[in-house]
Amino acid sequence: WTRSSTGVYYGTLTGVFTNLKTWCMINPINIAGDWSLFPDSLDTVQIKTWDNSTDAYADGYLNETSIEIRVYN
């Protein structure tokens, strides 16, 4: 996992996230913000988090968050 900018993170595994066969789920505890998790390329998944009150990307919304990524054959 790497943070590329405020509220934008990438999980990287080379050649793993097959198009139309990668399923992602995120279940954050913090409900003051919003989030998204999706396959970004064959090599990366992307998480974005933002503050609902400012509608701007923000850090600090992933504490105690469950993330599940499945890749099917």
LUMMIGU-551893 format. One line per field, with one value per atom (N, C-alpha, C, CB): residue number from 1; residue in one letter; atom name; x, y, z. Coordinates in steps of 0.05 Angstrom, whole numbers, padded with zeros to 5 digits. Glycine has a CB too. Layout:
// residues N
num	NUM,...
residu	A,...
atome	CA,...
u	X,...
v	Y,...
w	Z,...
// end
This chain:
// residues 73
num	1,1,1,1,2,2,2,2,3,3,3,3,4,4,4,4,5,5,5,5,6,6,6,6,7,7,7,7,8,8,8,8,9,9,9,9,10,10,10,10,11,11,11,11,12,12,12,12,13,13,13,13,14,14,14,14,15,15,15,15,16,16,16,16,17,17,17,17,18,18,18,18,19,19,19,19,20,20,20,20,21,21,21,21,22,22,22,22,23,23,23,23,24,24,24,24,25,25,25,25,26,26,26,26,27,27,27,27,28,28,28,28,29,29,29,29,30,30,30,30,31,31,31,31,32,32,32,32,33,33,33,33,34,34,34,34,35,35,35,35,36,36,36,36,37,37,37,37,38,38,38,38,39,39,39,39,40,40,40,40,41,41,41,41,42,42,42,42,43,43,43,43,44,44,44,44,45,45,45,45,46,46,46,46,47,47,47,47,48,48,48,48,49,49,49,49,50,50,50,50,51,51,51,51,52,52,52,52,53,53,53,53,54,54,54,54,55,55,55,55,56,56,56,56,57,57,57,57,58,58,58,58,59,59,59,59,60,60,60,60,61,61,61,61,62,62,62,62,63,63,63,63,64,64,64,64,65,65,65,65,66,66,66,66,67,67,67,67,68,68,68,68,69,69,69,69,70,70,70,70,71,71,71,71,72,72,72,72,73,73,73,73
residu	W,W,W,W,T,T,T,T,R,R,R,R,S,S,S,S,S,S,S,S,T,T,T,T,G,G,G,G,V,V,V,V,Y,Y,Y,Y,Y,Y,Y,Y,G,G,G,G,T,T,T,T,L,L,L,L,T,T,T,T,G,G,G,G,V,V,V,V,F,F,F,F,T,T,T,T,N,N,N,N,L,L,L,L,K,K,K,K,T,T,T,T,W,W,W,W,C,C,C,C,M,M,M,M,I,I,I,I,N,N,N,N,P,P,P,P,I,I,I,I,N,N,N,N,I,I,I,I,A,A,A,A,G,G,G,G,D,D,D,D,W,W,W,W,S,S,S,S,L,L,L,L,F,F,F,F,P,P,P,P,D,D,D,D,S,S,S,S,L,L,L,L,D,D,D,D,T,T,T,T,V,V,V,V,Q,Q,Q,Q,I,I,I,I,K,K,K,K,T,T,T,T,W,W,W,W,D,D,D,D,N,N,N,N,S,S,S,S,T,T,T,T,D,D,D,D,A,A,A,A,Y,Y,Y,Y,A,A,A,A,D,D,D,D,G,G,G,G,Y,Y,Y,Y,L,L,L,L,N,N,N,N,E,E,E,E,T,T,T,T,S,S,S,S,I,I,I,I,E,E,E,E,I,I,I,I,R,R,R,R,V,V,V,V,Y,Y,Y,Y,N,N,N,N
atome	N,CA,C,CB,N,CA,C,CB,N,CA,C,CB,N,CA,C,CB,N,CA,C,CB,N,CA,C,CB,N,CA,C,CB,N,CA,C,CB,N,CA,C,CB,N,CA,C,CB,N,CA,C,CB,N,CA,C,CB,N,CA,C,CB,N,CA,C,CB,N,CA,C,CB,N,CA,C,CB,N,CA,C,CB,N,CA,C,CB,N,CA,C,CB,N,CA,C,CB,N,CA,C,CB,N,CA,C,CB,N,CA,C,CB,N,CA,C,CB,N,CA,C,CB,N,CA,C,CB,N,CA,C,CB,N,CA,C,CB,N,CA,C,CB,N,CA,C,CB,N,CA,C,CB,N,CA,C,CB,N,CA,C,CB,N,CA,C,CB,N,CA,C,CB,N,CA,C,CB,N,CA,C,CB,N,CA,C,CB,N,CA,C,CB,N,CA,C,CB,N,CA,C,CB,N,CA,C,CB,N,CA,C,CB,N,CA,C,CB,N,CA,C,CB,N,CA,C,CB,N,CA,C,CB,N,CA,C,CB,N,CA,C,CB,N,CA,C,CB,N,CA,C,CB,N,CA,C,CB,N,CA,C,CB,N,CA,C,CB,N,CA,C,CB,N,CA,C,CB,N,CA,C,CB,N,CA,C,CB,N,CA,C,CB,N,CA,C,CB,N,CA,C,CB,N,CA,C,CB,N,CA,C,CB,N,CA,C,CB,N,CA,C,CB,N,CA,C,CB,N,CA,C,CB,N,CA,C,CB,N,CA,C,CB,N,CA,C,CB,N,CA,C,CB,N,CA,C,CB,N,CA,C,CB
u	00017,00000,00018,-00019,00010,00024,00003,00043,00011,-00006,00005,-00007,-00011,00000,-00006,-00013,-00027,-00034,-00055,-00044,-00063,-00083,-00108,-00091,-00115,-00139,-00138,-00161,-00114,-00112,-00090,-00107,-00098,-00079,-00080,-00086,-00058,-00056,-00045,-00039,-00059,-00049,-00037,-00071,-00013,00000,00009,00025,00001,00010,00012,-00009,00035,00039,00024,00069,00007,-00008,-00030,00011,-00040,-00059,-00089,-00053,-00095,-00123,-00136,-00124,-00143,-00154,-00180,-00159,-00182,-00206,-00231,-00202,-00252,-00278,-00277,-00288,-00255,-00253,-00243,-00234,-00241,-00232,-00255,-00208,-00259,-00281,-00269,-00300,-00278,-00267,-00289,-00251,-00283,-00302,-00287,-00318,-00298,-00286,-00308,-00273,-00302,-00321,-00309,-00331,-00308,-00296,-00314,-00291,-00301,-00315,-00324,-00297,-00308,-00313,-00334,-00287,-00357,-00378,-00379,-00405,-00360,-00359,-00348,-00341,-00335,-00324,-00337,-00294,-00327,-00336,-00311,-00353,-00315,-00293,-00301,-00283,-00281,-00285,-00261,-00290,-00265,-00244,-00251,-00242,-00232,-00237,-00211,-00253,-00212,-00188,-00182,-00193,-00157,-00148,-00134,-00131,-00120,-00106,-00101,-00079,-00087,-00079,-00061,-00066,-00047,-00027,-00036,-00002,-00058,-00065,-00095,-00055,-00101,-00128,-00124,-00141,-00146,-00144,-00165,-00147,-00157,-00176,-00175,-00168,-00199,-00201,-00219,-00213,-00210,-00226,-00230,-00212,-00253,-00258,-00277,-00270,-00275,-00291,-00318,-00275,-00339,-00366,-00372,-00387,-00362,-00369,-00355,-00361,-00332,-00317,-00317,-00288,-00325,-00325,-00297,-00345,-00277,-00249,-00236,-00233,-00217,-00202,-00189,-00180,-00188,-00178,-00166,-00200,-00146,-00133,-00147,-00103,-00141,-00151,-00177,-00152,-00188,-00214,-00212,-00230,-00187,-00184,-00177,-00163,-00176,-00170,-00191,-00168,-00182,-00199,-00218,-00216,-00209,-00225,-00219,-00220,-00240,-00236,-00236,-00259,-00217,-00214,-00212,-00190,-00229,-00227,-00225,-00251,-00206,-00202,-00201,-00176,-00218,-00218,-00213,-00245,-00197,-00193,-00201,-00163,-00220,-00231,-00218,-00261,-00217,-00206,-00226,-00199
v	-00023,00000,00025,00000,00044,00070,00092,00072,00115,00139,00156,00154,00162,00178,00208,00169,00214,00242,00241,00259,00264,00265,00249,00294,00229,00213,00193,00230,00189,00170,00150,00186,00124,00103,00081,00091,00068,00046,00021,00054,-00002,-00028,-00040,-00046,-00050,-00060,-00089,-00042,-00105,-00132,-00136,-00154,-00139,-00140,-00162,-00143,-00154,-00173,-00189,-00192,-00180,-00196,-00188,-00193,-00163,-00153,-00155,-00124,-00179,-00186,-00170,-00215,-00158,-00143,-00161,-00131,-00151,-00164,-00189,-00171,-00194,-00217,-00209,-00238,-00183,-00173,-00160,-00152,-00169,-00159,-00146,-00182,-00121,-00106,-00098,-00082,-00099,-00090,-00074,-00113,-00052,-00036,-00030,-00010,-00033,-00028,-00011,-00056,00015,00033,00036,00060,00042,00048,00077,00041,00095,00124,00131,00139,00142,00149,00179,00140,00194,00223,00228,00237,00207,00210,00191,00206,00192,00173,00160,00187,00139,00123,00108,00104,00100,00082,00064,00098,00039,00020,00006,-00001,00006,-00006,-00014,00013,-00035,-00041,-00018,-00068,-00009,00013,00004,00032,-00019,-00030,-00059,-00015,-00073,-00101,-00103,-00112,-00082,-00082,-00069,-00070,-00052,-00037,-00036,-00009,-00033,-00025,00002,-00046,00018,00046,00050,00066,00064,00073,00103,00061,00115,00144,00150,00158,00169,00177,00207,00167,00216,00245,00252,00255,00277,00289,00298,00312,00288,00295,00325,00279,00337,00365,00385,00373,00377,00395,00385,00399,00360,00347,00347,00360,00345,00344,00318,00369,00309,00285,00290,00277,00270,00273,00247,00283,00249,00226,00221,00230,00198,00192,00178,00216,00168,00154,00124,00165,00113,00084,00069,00079,00083,00069,00048,00090,00024,00002,-00006,00008,-00002,-00008,-00036,00012,-00051,-00077,-00074,-00097,-00088,-00088,-00116,-00071,-00123,-00150,-00148,-00168,-00162,-00162,-00191,-00146,-00198,-00226,-00224,-00240,-00243,-00245,-00274,-00239,-00276,-00301,-00311,-00300,-00337,-00349,-00347,-00379
w	00000,00000,00000,00024,-00017,-00017,-00018,-00042,-00007,-00008,-00030,00020,-00051,-00073,-00069,-00099,-00054,-00047,-00025,-00072,-00016,00005,-00003,00012,00014,00009,-00014,00005,-00026,-00049,-00043,-00076,-00044,-00037,-00058,-00009,-00062,-00081,-00068,-00105,-00073,-00066,-00092,-00054,-00091,-00115,-00113,-00122,-00133,-00137,-00167,-00123,-00178,-00206,-00220,-00213,-00240,-00256,-00243,-00268,-00221,-00205,-00209,-00176,-00212,-00212,-00239,-00202,-00247,-00273,-00278,-00275,-00301,-00309,-00308,-00337,-00296,-00293,-00276,-00320,-00262,-00244,-00216,-00256,-00212,-00186,-00171,-00190,-00147,-00130,-00106,-00122,-00099,-00077,-00058,-00087,-00032,-00012,00010,00000,00018,00040,00060,00029,00086,00107,00129,00118,00125,00144,00169,00132,00191,00216,00217,00241,00206,00207,00187,00202,00196,00178,00172,00190,00182,00176,00148,00197,00137,00110,00091,00110,00066,00046,00034,00024,00018,00009,-00016,00030,-00031,-00054,-00056,-00080,-00065,-00069,-00095,-00045,-00114,-00140,-00153,-00158,-00172,-00187,-00206,-00204,-00206,-00222,-00248,-00206,-00245,-00268,-00262,-00274,-00280,-00275,-00251,-00300,-00244,-00222,-00196,-00231,-00197,-00174,-00168,-00177,-00142,-00133,-00120,-00113,-00121,-00111,-00090,-00134,-00068,-00048,-00048,-00019,-00048,-00044,-00020,-00070,-00004,00020,00019,00046,00028,00028,00051,00002,00059,00081,00070,00094,00082,00072,00076,00087,00097,00102,00083,00131,00072,00054,00025,00063,00022,-00005,-00017,-00023,00000,-00009,00000,00001,-00016,-00008,00019,-00029,00037,00064,00073,00083,00090,00103,00130,00107,00142,00169,00170,00184,00148,00148,00146,00126,00147,00144,00169,00123,00192,00217,00223,00240,00230,00236,00213,00261,00189,00165,00155,00143,00148,00136,00106,00145,00093,00064,00055,00055,00035,00023,-00007,00031,-00019,-00048,-00056,-00056,-00075,-00086,-00116,-00080,-00126,-00155,-00162,-00163,-00180,-00189,-00215,-00193,-00218,-00242,-00265,-00238
// end
